[in-house]
């Protein structure tokens, strides 16, 4: 007997990345931010059992930018190298 598939679950099951996208969109809807600031804010939400690592966060932001959910720009800093700013 074959199991009937739901019309809503055509893709593979999602990990926490989709939830991470939602959290990032909520945070960015309030104010623009840099990746490091977003990592701190995500950590403070306490939604994730483990700390979200930088590579996951930046990979998710790049995917979101590719999907045109967010946009970014490079901003001159008073110290150090330019920073990528994500205004949403």
Secondary structure per residue as TSV (DSSP state, phi and psi in degrees):
chain	resnum	aa	ss	phi	psi
A	1	X	-	360.0	125.8
A	2	X	-	-89.0	136.9
A	3	X	-	-75.7	131.9
A	4	X	-	-74.6	133.5
A	5	X	-	-88.7	144.2
A	6	X	-	-74.4	139.9
A	7	X	T	-68.6	-13.0
A	8	X	T	-93.7	-10.5
A	9	X	-	-119.4	61.2
A	10	X	-	-83.6	-21.4
A	11	X	S	-97.4	171.2
A	12	X	-	-65.9	155.9
A	13	X	-	-58.5	144.6
A	14	X	-	-87.5	148.2
A	15	X	-	-91.1	-158.5
A	16	X	T	-73.4	-3.9
A	17	X	H	-63.4	-38.4
A	18	X	H	-65.3	-39.7
A	19	X	H	-66.7	-37.5
A	20	X	H	-61.3	-41.6
A	21	X	H	-58.0	-45.3
A	22	X	H	-62.5	-44.8
A	23	X	H	-60.0	-43.6
A	24	X	H	-64.5	-41.9
A	25	X	H	-62.6	-40.4
A	26	X	H	-63.5	-47.2
A	27	X	H	-62.7	-42.9
A	28	X	H	-73.5	-20.8
A	29	X	H	-70.4	-21.6
A	30	X	H	-85.8	-39.8
A	31	X	-	-166.5	152.3
A	32	X	-	-69.1	156.4
A	33	X	E	-157.5	162.9
A	34	X	E	-96.2	161.2
A	35	X	H	-54.8	-44.8
A	36	X	H	-62.2	-41.8
A	37	X	H	-63.1	-39.7
A	38	X	H	-64.1	-38.2
A	39	X	H	-61.4	-42.2
A	40	X	H	-63.9	-44.6
A	41	X	H	-65.2	-41.6
A	42	X	H	-61.9	-43.0
A	43	X	H	-60.9	-39.2
A	44	X	H	-70.2	-19.4
A	45	X	H	-71.7	-25.1
A	46	X	T	57.6	33.2
A	47	X	-	-86.7	-23.6
A	48	X	S	-104.6	138.4
A	49	X	S	-65.2	-39.1
A	50	X	S	-112.2	157.6
A	51	X	-	-66.3	136.3
A	52	X	-	-72.6	124.5
A	53	X	-	-82.6	159.7
A	54	X	H	-59.9	-40.9
A	55	X	H	-64.5	-37.9
A	56	X	H	-65.8	-44.5
A	57	X	H	-62.2	-48.8
A	58	X	H	-68.8	-36.1
A	59	X	H	-63.1	-41.6
A	60	X	H	-65.6	-41.8
A	61	X	H	-63.8	-40.8
A	62	X	H	-63.4	-41.1
A	63	X	H	-64.6	-41.9
A	64	X	H	-64.4	-37.3
A	65	X	H	-68.1	-41.5
A	66	X	H	-61.4	-38.9
A	67	X	T	-80.9	3.3
A	68	X	T	62.0	33.3
A	69	X	S	-86.9	-28.2
A	70	X	-	-138.4	165.0
A	71	X	-	-133.4	161.0
A	72	X	E	-137.7	164.1
A	73	X	E	-148.6	154.1
A	74	X	E	-89.6	134.9
A	75	X	E	-123.5	132.6
A	76	X	-	-67.2	132.1
A	77	X	-	-101.3	157.6
A	78	X	S	-72.0	-26.7
A	79	X	S	-132.1	146.2
A	80	X	S	72.9	-166.6
A	81	X	S	-75.4	170.2
A	82	X	-	-60.5	150.8
A	83	X	E	-116.5	144.2
A	84	X	E	-86.2	121.4
A	85	X	E	-104.5	134.5
A	86	X	E	-112.5	99.8
A	87	X	-	-82.3	-15.3
A	88	X	-	75.5	360.0
